[in-house]
């Protein structure tokens, strides 16, 4: 009888968590305007996360922001998403609870903040937004900044995993010729002229939409392009079929993920990306440059 009760309780918990994921209300914008954040700087429900390196953070950051260095916390040693218990501890130490409104930003590459956004959504936390402007842009606008090292009160973040936003090597392999696959790397990598792995090229049938198309580069600080502009960039992609995104290690693809999601596309990210695919000799590769290594 005790075993039956435990099983029933597990089912109830699973169903409850699944419901929480699908029915969670979005209380903030997915791409956060600087004016929105200015109005909410003193909102205790808002947690601002700086994804830059700690040395950069301590020199100056958006007022009230906590630091979660991207490379150290968003990947394991094989460049996959870290284990659940590690992420739970990182988020709890940063003062993020299940009720928090989280705003992520970085130095203007945007993919560090985007990967953090994507991971939070996988963990069932949909109230997260990517700041539309970089830290240099914020600073040059003379918006509130600080050099104070924030030490938030620890919370207990409870993850509710949503696996629909993440793809594996097998699911990506099965998608070739059946689903749209997008390579978010720069063209020289896609074309096989450069590579961070043993092999060159791209996943067969993949189309190249470099994540750098999503933002404007400026000496005053980078800024995400308006969705009206980005809609034209992605206009040839199907909105009625799933799209799989990848890049070198799953960060640049996360930036494409946010944009496509806001434009109404059904997207997910292959976490292993080219780091895994390009190093596996058993997987097919298309190399336009015919340059092999």
Rosetta blueprint (number, residue, H / E / L):
1 X L
2 X H
3 X H
4 X H
5 X H
6 X H
7 X H
8 X H
9 X H
10 X H
11 X H
12 X H
13 X H
14 X H
15 X H
16 X H
17 X H
18 X H
19 X H
20 X H
21 X H
22 X H
23 X L
24 X L
25 X L
26 X L
27 X L
28 X L
29 X L
30 X L
31 X E
32 X E
33 X L
34 X H
35 X H
36 X H
37 X H
38 X H
39 X H
40 X L
41 X L
42 X L
43 X L
44 X L
45 X L
46 X E
47 X E
48 X E
49 X E
50 X E
51 X L
52 X L
53 X L
54 X H
55 X H
56 X H
57 X H
58 X H
59 X H
60 X L
61 X E
62 X E
63 X L
64 X L
65 X L
66 X E
67 X E
68 X L
69 X L
70 X H
71 X H
72 X H
73 X H
74 X L
75 X L
76 X L
77 X L
78 X L
79 X L
80 X L
81 X L
82 X L
83 X L
84 X H
85 X H
86 X H
87 X H
88 X H
89 X H
90 X H
91 X H
92 X H
93 X H
94 X L
95 X L
96 X L
97 X L
98 X L
99 X L
100 X L
101 X E
102 X E
103 X E
104 X E
105 X E
106 X L
107 X L
108 X L
109 X L
110 X L
111 X H
112 X H
113 X H
114 X H
115 X H
116 X H
117 X H
118 X H
119 X H
120 X H
121 X H
122 X H
123 X L
124 X L
125 X L
126 X L
127 X L
128 X E
129 X E
130 X E
131 X E
132 X L
133 X E
134 X L
135 X H
136 X H
137 X H
138 X H
139 X H
140 X H
141 X L
142 X L
143 X L
144 X L
145 X E
146 X E
147 X L
148 X L
149 X L
150 X L
151 X L
152 X L
153 X L
154 X L
155 X L
156 X L
157 X L
158 X L
159 X L
160 X L
161 X L
162 X L
163 X H
164 X H
165 X H
166 X E
167 X E
168 X L
169 X H
170 X H
171 X H
172 X H
173 X H
174 X H
175 X H
176 X L
177 X L
178 X L
179 X L
180 X E
181 X E
182 X E
183 X E
184 X L
185 X L
186 X L
187 X H
188 X H
189 X H
190 X H
191 X L
192 X L
193 X L
194 X L
195 X L
196 X L
197 X L
198 X L
199 X L
200 X L
201 X L
202 X E
203 X L
204 X L
205 X L
206 X L
207 X E
208 X E
209 X L
210 X L
211 X H
212 X H
213 X H
214 X H
215 X E
216 X E
217 X L
218 X L
219 X L
220 X L
221 X L
222 X L
223 X E
224 X E
225 X L
226 X L
227 X H
228 X H
229 X H
230 X H
231 X H
232 X H
233 X H
234 X L
235 X L
236 X L
237 X L
238 X L
239 X L
240 X L
241 X L
242 X E
243 X E
244 X E
245 X E
246 X E
247 X L
248 X L
249 X L
250 X L
251 X L
252 X H
253 X H
254 X H
255 X H
256 X H
257 X H
258 X H
259 X H
260 X H
261 X H
262 X H
263 X L
264 X L
265 X L
266 X E
267 X E
268 X E
269 X E
270 X E
271 X L
272 X L
273 X H
274 X H
275 X H
276 X H
277 X H
278 X L
279 X L
280 X L
281 X L
282 X L
283 X L
284 X L
285 X L
286 X E
287 X L
288 X L
289 X L
290 X L
291 X L
292 X L
293 X L
